Every structure is written in C-alpha cells, then in structure tokens.
C-alpha cells in the first residue's frame, strides 16, 4: 500500500490540544511531519487516509496534490 501525503485540519474546539490530536493520528498510522499549531494543521503521510477522519478533533483530511511543471527548457503549452 502506498503512502499518501495529507494535511489534517484540526477543529476549533481541539486547537488547544493539537498535540494530543497529532498523537491520536500517529496511533491511527499517520507519519506526522509537522504540527502547525498557529494554523491548526498537522501534515504528514498515511496509508489508510479514511482512518484519520475518525480521530476526535479532525475537521478534514486533505490530500496533498503534486504539481509537475515540466522541464525548464520545454516549450510553453
């Protein structure tokens, strides 16, 4: 199973306990890269993205999209 990059938004009621939310995400299998306390976001990777939605305090789980702009010497499309 592949790892998917995700950004988890923490709901307003759990902003003061964002570290506990991050720990619960780890327990559900998320590899946490950063806990951005000031904006209420936890970033990282997960194999079972759906499992993260069941963590108390999670408002949303968003997949990080990659952008490929091509090589710099390629013609503009």
Secondary structure, DSSP 8 states (H G I E B T S, - for coil): ---EEEEEEE-GGGGGGHHHHHHHHHHTT-EEEEEETTTTEEEEEES-HHHHTTSTTEEEEEE--------TTS---
